[in-house]
Amino acid sequence: MPGGSKGSLSALGSIASQTRREMILDRLRLAISAGDLPPGTHLAEVDLSETLGVSRGTLREALRHLQQEGLVSADARGRLSVRVVSEREVDDIFAVRRALESLALELVCERDDHGSAAVRLGEALEAMQRTAGDFAGQIDADLAFHELLCELSGNETLVHGWRSVSGLTRAAITAAGPETALHNMAYERHAPLVAFVAAGDAAGGADFLRTHMRDAAGRIVARMRDHAAV
């Protein structure tokens, strides 16, 4: 009995520790998304752990996760900083997303219940509209909308592939700044995709996604060039 009790207490400790790590992870991700930690910002463990009031071990776990997402990168000496995305990477990221989401759209449209899938996407779209003007909140809602499209495909490998570039997508969106990002994430730019799913029109949806992703990447790159010229 004593051994069982000790095991239960250990489990409770693990949950609390995990929750704290997730809280730090969310706070850092939000700070990066909102531009409070701009691209290129050096992430010093000592300063961050003191500011956030957490151990360096907990902070290190959160930073490692952000590095896996693509929001944080390490230099040759292992020093971490907020990821700086290049123009080439922006084009690559959105090209990969277009390929993955076009396949997801095709698989969703093949479903007998694609109308129900459209309803769920419509609800995610409404969430995007409710966050209008909230930069960090709209990034979350935008990514959630596109991730849902992939999840509705039922292809777990596809979903895993999409999630592997979602952090880089967030970094690219942040690099463009709020004005460009909010335009790219506007409700009106995403509503047609829901209509294509409702109609089961995979071909039309694929054409739409091609233009949607190309225009989004183009605006981000143009804004990055403007920033570099200043």
Secondary structure as GFF3:
##gff-version 3
##sequence-region A 1 230
A	DSSP	alpha_helix	2	33	.	.	.	ID=ss1
A	DSSP	alpha_helix	45	52	.	.	.	ID=ss2
A	DSSP	alpha_helix	56	69	.	.	.	ID=ss3
A	DSSP	beta_strand	72	74	.	.	.	ID=ss4
A	DSSP	beta_strand	80	82	.	.	.	ID=ss5
A	DSSP	alpha_helix	87	110	.	.	.	ID=ss6
A	DSSP	alpha_helix	114	130	.	.	.	ID=ss7
A	DSSP	alpha_helix	135	152	.	.	.	ID=ss8
A	DSSP	alpha_helix	156	176	.	.	.	ID=ss9
A	DSSP	alpha_helix	178	184	.	.	.	ID=ss10
A	DSSP	alpha_helix	187	199	.	.	.	ID=ss11
A	DSSP	alpha_helix	202	229	.	.	.	ID=ss12
###
